[in-house]
Amino acid sequence: CKSDKGDIYTILAVTSTSLCKFKDNQLTIPLVLVDGWNRICIDMEHMMSTIGQKFVSAEGIKVYSCCRVRRIFFSDSQYDDWELPYRLRVLPILEKQFKEIQRA
């Protein structure tokens, strides 16, 4: 993330910690996932404000190979699943998985 002062910060979401940490321009936050598909929404403005900075832009995203990702997108605010365009929703995927489990 880029701050209004031009500094670059990294926000790292990991499952290997339960505490937030900030060191050397890197903010590490815990990521709690459940089995199946998860929608992860990170409020960049809020994250940057916790370290006394103002969010200006996202400079990039890295996703490591230990997970599967269906979609990555940016939005101006947090939306409920039903407010998103159909192709970005998580609920239809979960409904399909549930129906497949019921058939088995």
PyMOL commands that set and color helices and strands:
alter all, ss='L'
color gray80, all
select helices_A, chain A and resi 44-49+81-83+86-88+91-103
alter helices_A, ss='H'
color red, helices_A
select strands_A, chain A and resi 2-3+10-14+21-23+26-30+55-57
alter strands_A, ss='S'
color yellow, strands_A
deselect
rebuild
show_as cartoon
